[in-house]
Amino acid sequence: MSFAWKVLGFIIRAMEKQNTTINRNQWMDFLSSRLRAQISLENAQKAQTWAFGLLSFFMFGSALGATSTFNSTSFYFETKVLFLFLFHMVMILGIYLPALFLQKGQKPVARLLGIRDSVTLVFLGITMMFYSLVVLSLSFQVASQANQMELSAFALLSFWVHFTLAAVYTLGCVFSFSSFVFSPGTLVKFFEKSSKVFYVLFGFHIVLLLSFALSYSEMVPIGGSDFFEQFRAVGLFWIFIISSVFFVVRLFFEFSADPLAALELDVATGRLERSEDILTRFKNAFASSRLFSWCGLLSRILAERSHEIARFSHEAVSLVSPENPSEVDLRQVEDRYRRAEALSRKLERENQRFLVSILLFDLNEVERQRVEELRDQFSRELRNAKLELATIRKRIDEKLTVLKDRQMLPSFPKSTNTKAAETVNVPQAKV
């Protein structure tokens, strides 16, 4: 009987080994083909990145060469007006129309630019702030020089309204950066109530696009030689701006060929045999390593600060627990409570900064899962910290109330019964 069981076990192990070999061969074929395709895709993306860089450099030189042939101030002024006209067209067709109507709620700008981590977001923000300052400078020049061009009051009003809108964009960039660093909760509230603001800005761009078209047609006939010369120079500048934005963003793209090659090696050497483990590694290979590192750093910071809040809370409880704590102990209790409260506020700011960041990222399934785990961790630790602070505050207030009541009780002297009673001799009346 035991011999039969040994034979059966040998057959089962041989079948499992054969299935594992077949499974490994299937995974090896799949991973090899996927790695080759990924390498080809990444080489094409790298070529596109440097193509955008060369295109922006070439277009900038060509635009400067085109504007160097202008020989009058009015020609420069008309070119600036046309440049601002195309600014409104780019904002409508490239940002507001896809975000508000075509792909609402799908983050089309983040998907187009490939924003998946905070590094890309920061450099994109710096680039956009620089170009917002350029648009603001040109807007002020157009609005201030319009009086010299003998234009209509409608054109003057359009130029100053546009300057106000450009100033709003510039101040918005400064406000976003400062709020992201110092008060991310303000940005969270703004994003929660900003849907109507975006529709208002979209309406302003539509109105200004039409008004700039009418104002420009007052100065330059549409279809003339001057129009095409100015349109060529302005088009070259806008191609330079758009290609430079893509170049800056694509410089920070992350590639998946190396993680896939490491996975293929682990499967080939037998370090990974279970299909579930291989599939998990395959999905993680296409996730952003910078995003995962950032989430891991935030998770460690959250754990450390939660531990410090718990430590200060326990110290405060131990100091306030005695029947008659001294004034030194009570001062230490308040100090521990203030430290725990300050750490809780820092955690809240980190959570708000994290929420703002993930609103601007285009994430895949694995990345969204990691972000959701970190969001749940933030929510859990913040809830526990608030409960601990509320409990400590209640115990401190109760102890202070008891001590106050004891101090306000009146002190009566102890009564003594040793004093002898006085006796009075009453004389008797004689009959």
C-alpha positions in Angstrom: 0.0 0.0 0.0 2.8 2.4 0.9 4.5 1.6 -2.4 1.4 2.5 -4.3 1.2 5.8 -2.5 4.8 6.5 -3.4 4.2 5.7 -7.1 1.1 8.0 -7.1 3.1 10.8 -5.5 5.8 10.4 -8.0 3.3 10.6 -10.9 1.7 13.7 -9.4 5.0 15.5 -8.9 6.0 14.6 -12.5 2.7 16.1 -13.8 3.2 19.3 -11.7 6.7 19.6 -13.0 5.5 19.1 -16.6 2.7 21.7 -16.1 5.2 24.1 -14.6 7.6 23.7 -17.5 4.8 24.2 -20.0 3.6 27.3 -18.1 7.1 28.7 -17.9 7.6 28.2 -21.6 4.3 30.0 -22.3 5.3 32.9 -20.1 8.8 33.1 -21.6 7.3 33.3 -25.1 4.9 36.0 -24.0 7.4 38.0 -22.1 10.0 37.8 -24.9 7.6 39.1 -27.5 6.3 41.8 -25.1 9.8 42.9 -24.3 10.7 43.3 -27.9 7.6 45.3 -28.6 8.3 47.5 -25.5 11.9 48.2 -26.6 10.7 49.3 -30.0 8.0 51.5 -28.5 10.4 53.1 -26.1 13.0 53.8 -28.8 10.2 55.5 -30.8 9.2 57.6 -27.7 12.9 58.6 -27.2 13.1 59.6 -30.8 9.9 61.6 -30.5 11.3 63.4 -27.4 14.4 64.6 -29.1 12.4 65.4 -32.3 10.3 67.7 -30.2 13.5 69.3 -28.8 15.0 69.8 -32.2 11.7 71.1 -33.6 11.3 73.6 -30.8 14.9 74.8 -31.3 14.5 75.1 -35.0 11.1 76.8 -34.8 12.4 79.4 -32.3 15.2 80.3 -34.6 12.9 80.5 -37.6 10.4 82.7 -35.7 13.1 85.1 -34.7 14.3 85.2 -38.3 10.7 85.9 -39.5 10.2 88.8 -37.1 13.6 90.3 -37.9 12.2 91.3 -41.3 9.5 93.5 -39.7 10.3 97.1 -40.3 7.6 99.0 -38.5 6.1 99.3 -35.0 2.5 98.8 -36.3 3.6 95.6 -37.9 4.9 94.3 -34.6 1.8 95.4 -32.8 -0.5 93.6 -35.3 1.6 90.4 -35.0 1.2 90.6 -31.2 -2.5 90.9 -31.6 -2.6 87.8 -33.9 -0.4 85.9 -31.4 -2.9 86.6 -28.6 -5.7 85.6 -30.9 -4.1 82.2 -31.4 -3.6 82.0 -27.6 -7.3 81.9 -27.1 -7.7 79.4 -29.9 -5.1 77.1 -28.3 -6.7 77.4 -24.9 -10.2 76.6 -26.3 -9.3 73.7 -28.6 -6.4 72.2 -26.5 -7.6 72.5 -22.9 -11.1 73.7 -22.2 -13.0 71.9 -25.0 -11.6 68.4 -24.3 -11.7 68.8 -20.5 -15.3 70.3 -20.3 -17.1 68.6 -23.2 -15.3 66.0 -25.2 -13.6 63.9 -22.4 -15.1 65.3 -19.3 -13.7 63.7 -16.1 -11.0 61.7 -18.0 -8.1 64.2 -17.5 -7.3 64.6 -21.3 -4.4 67.1 -20.7 -2.7 64.8 -18.2 -3.2 61.8 -20.5 -1.9 63.8 -23.5 1.2 65.0 -21.7 1.8 61.9 -19.7 1.7 63.4 -16.2 2.1 60.4 -13.8 4.3 61.7 -11.0 5.1 64.9 -9.0 8.5 65.5 -10.8 6.8 65.8 -14.2 4.0 67.9 -12.7 6.5 70.4 -11.1 8.5 70.9 -14.3 5.4 71.3 -16.3 4.1 73.9 -13.8 7.3 75.9 -14.1 7.1 75.8 -17.9 3.5 77.0 -17.9 4.3 79.7 -15.4 7.1 81.0 -17.6 4.8 81.1 -20.7 2.0 82.7 -18.7 4.4 85.6 -17.9 5.2 85.9 -21.6 1.5 86.1 -22.4 1.0 88.7 -19.6 3.9 90.8 -20.9 2.6 90.8 -24.5 -0.9 91.5 -23.2 0.2 94.6 -21.4 2.2 95.8 -24.4 -0.8 95.5 -26.6 -3.2 97.1 -24.2 -0.8 100.0 -23.4 0.1 100.7 -27.1 -3.5 100.4 -28.4 -4.1 104.2 -27.9 -1.3 105.0 -30.4 -2.9 102.8 -33.1 -6.1 104.8 -33.3 -8.3 101.8 -32.8 -12.0 101.7 -31.8 -13.1 101.7 -28.2 -14.3 98.1 -28.6 -10.8 97.0 -29.4 -9.3 98.9 -26.5 -11.9 97.3 -24.1 -11.0 93.8 -25.6 -7.3 94.3 -25.0 -7.7 95.4 -21.4 -10.1 92.5 -20.7 -7.6 90.2 -22.1 -4.8 91.7 -20.0 -7.0 91.1 -16.9 -7.6 87.5 -17.9 -3.8 87.0 -18.5 -3.1 88.5 -15.1 -5.7 86.1 -13.6 -3.8 83.2 -15.1 -0.4 84.4 -13.8 -1.8 85.0 -10.4 -3.5 81.6 -10.5 -0.1 79.9 -11.2 1.5 81.8 -8.3 -1.4 81.0 -6.1 -1.4 77.3 -7.0 2.3 76.9 -6.3 2.2 78.8 -3.0 -1.0 77.0 -1.9 0.5 73.7 -2.8 3.5 74.3 -0.6 1.9 76.2 2.4 -1.8 75.6 2.3 -2.9 72.7 0.1 -6.4 72.7 1.8 -7.2 75.9 -0.1 -6.5 74.1 -3.4 -8.7 71.2 -2.4 -11.6 73.6 -1.7 -10.9 75.4 -5.0 -11.0 72.2 -7.0 -14.2 71.1 -5.3 -15.9 74.4 -6.4 -14.1 75.1 -9.6 -16.4 73.6 -12.2 -18.3 76.8 -12.7 -15.1 78.8 -12.8 -13.8 76.8 -15.7 -17.0 77.3 -17.6 -16.7 81.1 -17.0 -13.1 81.1 -18.2 -14.2 79.1 -21.3 -16.8 81.7 -22.0 -14.3 84.5 -21.6 -12.0 82.8 -24.2 -14.8 82.5 -26.7 -15.8 86.1 -26.3 -12.2 87.4 -26.5 -11.5 85.1 -29.5 -14.3 86.8 -31.5 -13.4 90.3 -30.3 -9.7 89.8 -31.2 -10.7 88.6 -34.6 -12.8 91.8 -35.1 -10.0 94.0 -33.7 -7.4 92.4 -35.9 -9.5 92.7 -39.0 -9.7 96.5 -38.3 -5.9 96.7 -38.8 -5.0 94.0 -41.3 -7.2 92.7 -44.2 -7.7 88.9 -43.8 -6.0 87.1 -46.7 -3.6 89.8 -47.6 0.2 89.5 -47.8 0.7 91.2 -44.4 -1.7 88.7 -42.8 0.2 85.6 -44.2 3.6 87.0 -43.2 2.4 87.7 -39.7 0.6 84.4 -39.4 3.8 82.6 -40.5 5.8 84.2 -37.7 3.1 83.7 -35.1 2.6 80.1 -36.2 6.3 79.4 -35.8 6.2 80.8 -32.3 3.3 78.7 -31.3 4.8 75.6 -32.7 7.9 76.3 -30.7 5.9 76.8 -27.5 3.8 73.6 -27.9 6.8 71.4 -28.9 8.9 72.8 -26.0 6.2 71.8 -23.6 6.1 68.3 -25.0 9.9 68.1 -24.9 10.0 69.2 -21.2 7.4 66.7 -20.2 8.7 63.8 -22.2 12.2 64.2 -20.7 10.8 62.7 -17.5 9.1 59.7 -19.1 9.7 56.4 -17.4 10.3 53.2 -19.4 9.3 49.6 -18.6 11.9 47.6 -20.6 14.3 47.1 -17.7 11.6 45.8 -15.3 10.3 43.5 -18.1 13.8 42.2 -18.7 14.3 41.5 -15.0 11.0 39.7 -14.9 11.9 37.6 -17.9 15.2 36.6 -16.2 13.4 35.6 -13.0 11.0 33.4 -14.9 13.8 31.8 -17.0 15.9 31.0 -13.9 12.9 29.6 -12.0 12.7 32.3 -9.3 9.1 32.9 -10.2 6.9 29.9 -11.0 3.3 30.8 -10.0 1.3 32.5 -12.6 -0.2 34.9 -10.0 3.2 36.2 -9.0 4.3 36.6 -12.6 1.2 38.5 -13.5 1.6 40.8 -10.5 5.2 41.5 -11.5 4.1 42.1 -15.1 1.5 44.7 -14.1 4.0 46.4 -11.8 6.5 46.7 -14.6 4.3 49.3 -16.3 3.8 51.3 -13.1 5.7 54.5 -12.4 8.6 53.8 -10.1 8.8 57.5 -9.1 5.1 57.4 -8.1 5.6 54.2 -6.1 8.7 55.7 -4.4 6.7 58.9 -3.6 3.9 56.8 -2.2 6.3 54.7 -0.1 7.9 57.9 1.3 4.5 59.3 2.2 3.6 56.1 3.8 6.7 56.1 6.0 6.2 59.7 6.9 2.6 58.9 7.9 3.6 56.0 10.0 6.4 57.9 11.8 4.2 60.9 12.6 1.3 58.7 13.7 3.7 57.0 16.0 4.9 60.3 17.4 1.3 61.5 17.9 0.5 58.2 19.9 3.7 58.7 22.0 2.8 62.3 22.9 -0.7 61.2 23.6 0.3 58.4 26.0 2.8 60.8 27.8 0.0 63.3 28.3 -2.4 60.7 29.6 0.3 59.4 32.1 1.0 62.9 33.3 -2.6 63.9 33.8 -3.7 60.6 35.4 -2.4 61.1 39.1 -4.9 62.4 41.7 -3.0 65.6 42.4 -0.7 66.5 39.5 1.7 69.3 40.0 1.8 72.5 38.0 4.9 71.3 36.3 3.1 68.1 35.2 0.1 70.2 33.9 2.4 72.4 31.9 4.1 69.3 30.4 0.6 67.9 29.6 -0.3 71.0 27.6 3.1 70.8 25.9 2.6 67.2 24.8 -0.9 68.0 23.6 0.3 70.9 21.5 3.0 68.8 19.9 0.5 66.1 19.1 -1.9 68.6 17.6 0.9 70.2 15.5 1.8 66.8 14.1 -1.9 66.2 13.3 -2.1 69.4 11.4 1.1 68.5 9.4 -0.5 65.1 8.6 -3.6 66.9 7.4 -1.6 69.2 5.1 0.3 66.2 3.7 -3.0 64.5 3.0 -4.4 67.5 1.2 -1.2 67.9 -0.8 -1.5 64.2 -1.8 -5.1 64.6 -2.8 -4.3 67.6 -5.0 -1.5 65.7 -6.7 -3.4 62.7 -7.6 -6.2 64.8 -9.1 -3.6 65.9 -11.8 -2.1 62.5 -12.5 -3.1 60.1 -15.3 -2.8 56.7 -13.6 -3.2 53.1 -14.7 -4.9 50.3 -12.8 -1.9 49.3 -10.7 -1.1 52.9 -9.8 -4.7 53.7 -8.9 -4.7 50.7 -6.6 -1.5 51.9 -4.8 -2.9 55.4 -4.5 -6.1 54.1 -3.1 -4.2 52.1 -0.4 -2.3 55.3 0.6 -5.5 57.3 0.7 -7.1 54.8 3.0 -4.0 54.8 5.2 -4.2 58.6 5.4 -7.9 58.5 6.3 -7.4 55.9 8.9 -4.4 57.5 10.6 -6.0 61.0 10.6 -9.2 59.6 12.1 -7.3 57.9 14.9 -5.2 61.0 15.5 -8.4 63.1 15.9 -9.9 60.6 18.2 -6.8 60.5 20.4 -6.6 64.3 20.5 -10.3 64.6 21.4 -9.9 62.0 24.2 -6.8 63.7 25.7 -8.4 67.1 25.5 -11.5 65.8 27.4 -9.4 64.2 30.1 -7.3 67.3 30.5 -10.4 69.5 30.8 -11.9 67.1 33.3 -8.8 67.1 35.4 -8.5 70.9 35.3 -12.2 71.2 36.3 -11.7 68.9 39.3 -8.7 70.8 40.4 -10.5 74.1 40.1 -13.4 72.9 42.1 -11.1 71.7 44.9 -9.4 75.1 45.1 -12.8 76.9 45.2 -14.2 74.9 48.2 -14.2 77.0 51.4 -12.1 75.9 54.4 -13.9 75.8 57.8 -12.0 75.7 61.2 -12.3 72.5 63.2 -14.8 72.8 66.1 -13.6 72.0 69.7 -15.9 70.8 72.6 -13.3 71.2 75.4 -14.7 74.5 76.6 -16.6 74.2 79.9 -20.2 75.3 80.0 -20.8 78.4 82.1 -23.0 78.1 85.2 -25.3 80.8 86.4 -26.4 80.9 90.1 -30.0 82.0 90.4 -30.8 83.4 93.9 -34.0 82.0 95.5 -36.7 84.3 96.6 -37.6 84.4 100.3 -41.2 83.8 101.3 
